[in-house]
Amino acid sequence: METGDYVKGRGAQFNPANPFSRHAYVTEHEECLDEPLQQAPKREVFLENAKKVVNKVTSPDLSMMYSINPYQGCEHGCIYCYARNSHQYWGFSAGLDFESKLVAKKNAPELLEKFLQNPRWKPSPVSLSGNTDCYQPLEREMRLTRGCLEVLLKHRHPVGMITKNALILRDLDLLKELAAQNLVHVYISITTLDEAIRQKMEPRTARAGKRLEVLRKLTEAGVPCGVMAAPIIPGLNNAEIPAILEEAAKAGALTAGYTIVRLNGSVGPIFKDWLEKNFPDRAQKVWNQICAMHGGNVNDSQWRRRMHGEGHFAELTASMFRHAKARYMKERHMPDYNTGAFIRPGKADGQLSLF
């Protein structure tokens, strides 16, 4: 799988073969190599002139039916990320390639503008993003997420956001304006409060304390926020559910959600390799409990069941979450989205202007 030393600062430790590629690099005879084939990768950015940026979501597990993804691949390097598999469609690997070979849809704001100008579009909340983090480090340079927010604010269109990066505070000016019209919900993803685990599991993300600070500052600015304790990994972070919700509630979170880890496709071997290297003392226990939550497998694609799992461990997790949410977020809720404020510049009340 992996040749050479541990790749620090990265989640995945190797590049598994891409099932859609006809060729792959292998190390069948390591004794013949002058240097390791696998080394710490440098970031590469590929610019795409996309044809569309708003995608319809067909999963009944998700509340939002449309998503916007300015980026493919994510430098955060979260080892469990389900989006790793989609990187293979670009001809890359779901492993280190996912964290270092990034695709930016440079025309995302323009495509969103064109989409919202379609007279057949009826306003419905969109998710920014649904696949990779829209505030990953590359956003600091590309500013595609900010561009999309500017378009959404211009049209007074509702949007939901989820991130684990403090960069979102850069756009507080836009978020405050959206929030003033009930056009935005923000979820901060907090998987663990244990910094040692965070550094290994989500190596290029903001620390938990920083994320709680982001929650607090957004709340103080009037932006409605929730927390996503996801994914829950038995034997690693499941016991932290009450503490995460308590700290998030103190910071102002109005609601919370969670999912159970599922390791579909290439994510399975990537995660197992990482688990054995970082937690050899409990790797088998964690792996077996993940399997117990998915009918004997580490993955599950069945609608509804796949997000929260099944069996004894899944039931215990669900119970722990329900009790923690009831205790720390009782009578709190997100405000309803305002879909009635939507406008198209050049039009009034949804009708063509006479002038």
N, C-alpha and C positions, 0 to 999 in steps of 0.2 A: 504494500500500500504506500507507505511513506519511506523515502530514503533520506538519510542525513539526520541532523539534529531537529529538535522540536522547533517549529516555526512560531516564534513568540509574536504576540500581537495579532495573531490570526486565530479564527475559530477552527476551520477545517485544517487538516494537516497533510492533505494530499489531494490530488485530482483524480477522482474515479473516472473510468471510461464513460464517454458519452454514448448512450445507446443509439443515438441518431447519426453517429459518425462512423465512417468506414475504417478509419485509421486511428491509432492511439500510440502514445509513447509508453514503453514498458522497460523494466530493468530486469531482464532475465539473467544477465551476467554482470552483477555489480562489481565483481573483481576486475573487470576490464575498464571501469570508469575512472577517469583521472579526478573527477569532482562529482559531488552529488547531483543527480539529475534534478531533484526537487530542491529549490532554494526559496527564500523569502521573496515573494513576488512584489514588483512595483506596480503602482496604480496606472492603468491605461484607461483612457476615456474614448469611447467611440460615439460619434455624433450621428444620430438618425434623423432623417427628414421623414417623420412619420406621416401616415395617411389619415390616422384618427387617434384621438387620445381619450375619448370617453367610451368606456366598455360596459356593456350590459352584463350584470351579474345574475346567473341563473340559480345559484345555490340557495335553497330554502333555509340554510343555516345562518344566513346573513340578513341583517335588517335593511341594508341599503342595496338598491337594485342597479346602481351605476357606480363606476369607479374611474379615477383618473390616476395614471401612473407615469409621472414625468421621467422616472428612471427605472432601468432594469439592472439587476445586480445591486449589491449593497455592501458598502465598505464597513458597516458595523460588524459583520462577521458572526452574527448569532448562529451558533452551531446547529440549532434545532429548526431553522427557518424553512418553512414549506416552500417558499419562493425559489429555493435553490434549484428545484427540478425544472422550473420554467426557463432557467438560464441555458439549459441544454438545447432549447429550440433555436438559439442564436449561434449554435456551433461551439459553445464553450462547455466547460465542465461545471458540475454543481458544487465542486469543492473550492479550492483556492481561486479558481477563475471567477466564481460568483462574487468573491470579495475584492477582486483586484481588476477585473476587466468589466468596466461599467459602461452601460449604454445610456446616453442622454437624448431624450426627444426634444431637440433644440427648438422646435416650433410648437411645443405644447400649448402655450398661452394663445397663440394665433388659432390653433385648431379648436380650442375650447370656445373662443370668441365666435368662430364660425358655427360651431355646434349650437350655441345658445341663440344665435340669430335665426335658426331654422324656425319658421312660423308654426311647424307642427309639434315643436317641443313644448311639453307641459312640465313646469318646474317640479322636480322631485329631488330630494337630497342626494348628493353625490359624495362618495368617499375619496379623500385625498390622503393617503393612497390605499390601495387594496392589496398590493403585492409587496413592494419594498418601501423603506422609510423615506418619505418625501423630504425629510430634514437630515438625511445623511450628509457627511462632510462635504460632498461635491456640491450640494445646494448653496454653500457659502459663495462659491464661484459662479455657478450657473444661474442661480436665482429663478429657476423655472417654477418652483412652488410659489414664490412670491408673485411671479407674473400671473399664475393661475388665480391666486387669491384676488389680485387686482381686477381681473376679469369678472370673477364671481361677485365682488362687491359692486362693480359697475352695473351689473345686471340684477343686483339684489337677490342673488340665488343662494339657497341653503347648501351648506357643506359640512361634512363630518371629517374630523382629522384624528389620526393616531400617530404618535411618535415616541421615541425614547431619547430624543436629542434636545438639548437646551437651546439650540439654534432657533427654535420656534419663537423665542422671545424677541428676536430681531423684527418679527412681523406683528408685534403687539399692536401697533397703530392700526393695521388693517383688521386684526381680530376684534379689537374694541369696537370698531365701526360695525362689523358684522354682528357682533353680540348685541349691540344696541337695538338691532332690528330682529333679534331672535333668528339669526341666519347661520349660526355656527355652534357645533359641539366639538370639544376637544377631549380626547382620551390620551392619558399618559400611561405608557406601558412600563410596569414595574414588576420584574420577574423575581427579584431577590433583593433583600436588604443586606445580604452578606457580600461585602466587597471582594473577598477572595474568590467566591464563586462567580460573581459578576465579571471579574477580570478574565476568567477562563472561558465562561459561557458566552459573554457578549463583549469581546475584547475592545471594541472601538466605540463604545456607547458612553453616555454620561453616567456617572455613578448614581446610585439610588438617592443619595442625599440631594444631589443636584436636581434630579427629577422631581423630588418633593418640593424643592424650592420653586421650580417651574410651575408646578400645580398651584402653589401659594400665590405666586405673582399673577398668574392668569386669573385666578379667582378674585384677587383684590382689584383687578382691572375690569371685573364684571363679565369675564368669559366663562361660560358654564363648562365645567370639567368633570370627567370621570376617570377611573383608573382601571386598567386591564392587567390583571394578574395572570399573565399568559405567556408561554404555556406552563402548566403545572407538571412537574416532573417528579414522580414518586421517588423518595429517597434522596432528593436533592433540595427541592424548595417547597414541597407540599406542606410542611409544618409551618411555613412562614405566612400562610394565607391570612390568619387573624391579624398578625403584626402589620402586614402590608396594608390591609384595609383600614386598620386603626390609624396608621401614620398618614395614609391618603386622606382619610376623613378629617384629621386634624388640619391638613393643608387646604381643605375646602372641597374635596371631591364630593360630588352629588350622587354618584352611583358607581357601581363596580361590575366587572364581568370577568370570566375566566374561561380557559379551554384546557383540555388535557393534551399533552404532547402526543403527536402522531408522526411516525417517521416513514412517510411514503417514499417510494422510489429510491433514488440515490442518497436521500437524506439518512436512511437507515445505516448503511455501512460507514458513512462519514461520522455520524453521531457515535456509533459503537467504537470506532477507532479512537475518537476524542475521549470518550468515557473511560476506556481502558487505560489511556495514557495519563489522564488527570485524576481519576478516582479508582485506582486498581483495587482498593480495599472493599468497595461496594459496587463495582461495575456490574457484576452478575446479578446482584439483588435488584438494582435499579432496572436493568434490562428485563428481568423476569416480571417485575411489577408493571412495567409498561405493557408487556405482552398480556398480562392478566387483565388489563383494562381494555384490550382490543381483541378479545376472543382467542388469545393464544398467539397473536401476531403483534408486531410493533406498528402496524399501519392499519388503517380502516378507511374505506371510501364511502361507506353507507351514510346517506344523508341523515342529519339530525344526530344519529348515534355517534358519529366520528368525532364531534367536537367535545363531548363530555364523557365518552367511554361507557363501559358497562362493567358489571361485576362488583365485588366487595370493595376494592380499593376506590373505584369510581364513586360508589355510593358514599363512602366515608368522606371523600373529597367534596362532593356536592353538599353533604350535611354540614361540614366545617365551613364552607363558603356561605351557605344560607344563614347560619347562625352569626357569623362575623358581620355579614352585611346588615342583618336585622339589628345587631347591637350597635354598630358604629354609623350606620347611614339610615336609621329609621326616619321615616317621613321626609326623606330627601328624594328628589327626582330631577331629571333634566327638563328644562322648559320645552314645549312643543316647537318644532320648526315652523317658521313663517313662510309658507309658500305663496301667500297672496301678495307679497311685495315685489314679485318678479317684474322686471321691465326689459324692453328692448330699446336701446337708444334709437331715436328717430320714430318711435311709436308711442302712442299714449293709450293706456288702459288696454293694451293688447291689440289695438286697432291701428291701421296705417294712418300716419299723420296726413292732414289735408294740405299741409304747407311744406 
